[in-house]
């Protein structure tokens, strides 16, 4: 994985079970998840998620840029799929 310099490792992680005690930490973790997935294009992210009707590019961009959290359970799951998170780990993110 190439480091694109967006976020330092000290500002977050990609495992919600480690420490996501508030919205800010979850927002950072979701953005770091995108980075650890190789920072795919918004089109690729939406395609992996099931299409732009499931995860609109504008919503994905807002999540990546840490300006919003997923607005629904379905959108969170779609984002996780788009980032390549295995289904067995989804519950950790949903709980966070």
Residue frames relative to the residue before (quaternion, step in Angstrom):
aa qw qx qy qz dx dy dz
X 1.0000 0.0000 0.0000 0.0000 0.00 0.00 0.00
X 0.3338 -0.7388 0.5535 0.1906 3.55 -0.79 0.97
X 0.3576 -0.7135 0.5592 0.2244 3.53 -1.02 0.82
X 0.1934 -0.8131 0.5426 0.0845 3.55 -0.49 1.20
X 0.5212 -0.6932 0.3851 0.3155 3.58 1.26 0.09
X 0.3879 0.7347 -0.4886 0.2666 3.61 1.16 0.27
X 0.8088 -0.0064 0.0652 0.5845 3.56 0.74 -1.05
X 0.4069 -0.6866 0.5413 0.2645 3.53 -1.03 0.74
X 0.6172 -0.5611 0.4063 0.3731 3.55 -1.15 0.52
X 0.6252 0.5689 -0.3433 0.4094 3.59 1.11 -0.54
X 0.6814 0.4974 -0.3076 0.4401 3.63 1.13 -0.27
X 0.8295 -0.0423 0.0231 0.5565 3.58 1.14 0.01
X 0.2976 -0.7271 0.5992 0.1541 3.47 -1.37 -0.05
X 0.4311 -0.6955 0.5036 0.2770 3.54 -1.27 -0.04
X 0.6393 0.4726 -0.3408 0.5018 3.58 1.22 0.38
X 0.3344 -0.7793 0.4910 0.1993 3.59 -0.39 1.16
X 0.6126 0.5658 -0.3589 0.4192 3.58 1.15 -0.47
X 0.5720 0.6010 -0.3843 0.4049 3.60 1.21 -0.28
X 0.7452 -0.3307 0.2401 0.5269 3.57 0.85 -0.90
X 0.2740 0.6954 -0.6208 0.2365 3.53 -0.22 1.29
X 0.0480 0.8499 -0.5204 0.0674 3.53 0.13 1.26
X 0.7901 0.1496 -0.1177 0.5827 3.59 1.25 -0.07
X 0.7292 -0.4449 0.3016 0.4234 3.55 -1.33 0.19
X 0.6304 0.5478 -0.3388 0.4333 3.59 0.96 -0.82
X 0.6841 0.4794 -0.2899 0.4671 3.59 0.86 -0.93
X 0.6365 0.5065 -0.3300 0.4790 3.60 1.03 -0.71
X 0.6236 0.5363 -0.3342 0.4602 3.58 1.00 -0.79
X 0.6627 0.4915 -0.2965 0.4809 3.58 0.93 -0.89
X 0.6529 0.5219 -0.3180 0.4474 3.59 0.91 -0.88
X 0.6588 0.4988 -0.3126 0.4685 3.61 0.98 -0.80
X 0.6445 0.5010 -0.3228 0.4789 3.59 1.01 -0.75
X 0.6588 0.4953 -0.3071 0.4756 3.59 0.98 -0.80
X 0.5819 0.5718 -0.3651 0.4484 3.57 1.12 -0.64
X 0.6347 0.5252 -0.3137 0.4722 3.57 0.97 -0.87
X 0.6599 0.5030 -0.3008 0.4702 3.58 0.92 -0.91
X 0.6920 0.4719 -0.2904 0.4626 3.58 0.89 -0.87
X 0.6170 0.5282 -0.3384 0.4752 3.59 1.25 -0.34
X 0.6179 -0.5661 0.3373 0.4290 3.57 1.28 0.07
X 0.4063 -0.7413 0.4490 0.2896 3.58 1.27 0.24
X 0.0281 0.8261 -0.5614 0.0398 3.61 0.62 1.09
X 0.6170 -0.5192 0.4194 0.4169 3.56 -1.24 0.37
X 0.6338 -0.5342 0.3912 0.3999 3.57 -1.20 0.43
X 0.6193 0.5376 -0.3430 0.4581 3.58 1.07 -0.69
X 0.6690 0.4891 -0.2979 0.4738 3.59 0.93 -0.90
X 0.6317 0.5342 -0.3248 0.4583 3.56 0.99 -0.83
X 0.6778 0.4837 -0.2858 0.4743 3.59 0.89 -0.94
X 0.6382 0.5280 -0.3293 0.4534 3.59 0.99 -0.79
X 0.6686 0.4899 -0.2906 0.4780 3.59 0.91 -0.90
X 0.6613 0.5260 -0.2924 0.4478 3.57 1.12 -0.72
X 0.6415 -0.5196 0.3354 0.4539 3.59 1.20 -0.38
X 0.7116 -0.4241 0.2463 0.5031 3.57 1.26 0.13
X 0.6330 -0.5694 0.3770 0.3646 3.53 -1.25 0.45
X 0.5828 0.5577 -0.3915 0.4428 3.61 1.16 -0.28
X 0.6629 0.4655 -0.2965 0.5060 3.61 1.23 -0.44
X 0.7826 0.0321 0.0152 0.6215 3.56 0.99 -0.91
X 0.2300 -0.7920 0.5502 0.1307 3.60 -0.05 1.23
X 0.5909 -0.5919 0.4157 0.3573 3.57 -1.08 0.74
X 0.6406 0.5306 -0.3397 0.4389 3.60 0.96 -0.76
X 0.6551 0.4898 -0.3122 0.4832 3.59 1.01 -0.75
X 0.6319 0.5247 -0.3310 0.4646 3.58 0.97 -0.83
X 0.6562 0.5093 -0.3123 0.4610 3.59 0.92 -0.88
X 0.6584 0.5062 -0.3130 0.4609 3.59 0.96 -0.80
X 0.6357 0.5056 -0.3274 0.4827 3.60 1.04 -0.72
X 0.6571 0.5179 -0.2976 0.4598 3.57 0.92 -0.94
X 0.7291 0.4218 -0.2255 0.4896 3.58 0.99 -0.87
X 0.4632 -0.7314 0.3944 0.3082 3.55 1.37 0.23
X 0.4788 0.6684 -0.4500 0.3484 3.59 1.07 0.63
X 0.7959 0.0666 -0.0817 0.5962 3.59 1.27 -0.03
X 0.3813 -0.6502 0.5973 0.2740 3.50 -1.37 0.31
X 0.6403 -0.4769 0.3889 0.4597 3.61 -1.17 0.27
X 0.4356 -0.7434 0.4587 0.2171 3.57 -0.94 0.93
X 0.7917 0.1408 -0.0847 0.5884 3.59 1.23 -0.23
X 0.6744 -0.4599 0.3952 0.4213 3.51 -1.35 0.25
X 0.6647 0.5158 -0.3021 0.4481 3.58 0.91 -0.95
X 0.6642 0.4967 -0.3105 0.4644 3.57 0.96 -0.80
X 0.6185 0.5307 -0.3415 0.4682 3.60 1.03 -0.71
X 0.6660 0.4927 -0.3002 0.4728 3.58 0.87 -0.94
X 0.6397 0.5178 -0.3273 0.4643 3.60 0.97 -0.80
X 0.6428 0.5130 -0.3166 0.4727 3.61 0.96 -0.85
X 0.6474 0.5156 -0.3168 0.4632 3.58 0.95 -0.86
X 0.6436 0.5074 -0.3152 0.4786 3.58 0.98 -0.86
X 0.6533 0.5314 -0.3063 0.4438 3.56 0.95 -0.90
X 0.7048 0.4281 -0.2439 0.5104 3.56 1.15 -0.67
X 0.5326 -0.6795 0.3761 0.3366 3.57 1.28 0.11
X 0.3447 0.7343 -0.5127 0.2812 3.59 1.16 0.51
X 0.4621 -0.6853 0.4795 0.2946 3.62 -0.78 0.95
X 0.6145 -0.5854 0.3937 0.3530 3.57 -1.06 0.78
X 0.6337 0.5627 -0.3369 0.4101 3.59 1.01 -0.76
X 0.6887 0.4621 -0.2700 0.4892 3.61 1.23 -0.41
X 0.4497 0.7259 -0.4367 0.2832 3.62 1.21 -0.33
X 0.6357 0.5561 -0.3447 0.4097 3.61 0.92 -0.82
X 0.6069 0.5466 -0.3620 0.4494 3.61 1.06 -0.65
X 0.6721 0.4783 -0.2914 0.4844 3.57 0.99 -0.83
X 0.6441 0.5213 -0.3270 0.4544 3.58 0.94 -0.84
X 0.6457 0.5177 -0.3147 0.4648 3.58 0.99 -0.82
X 0.6403 0.5255 -0.3260 0.4556 3.58 0.98 -0.85
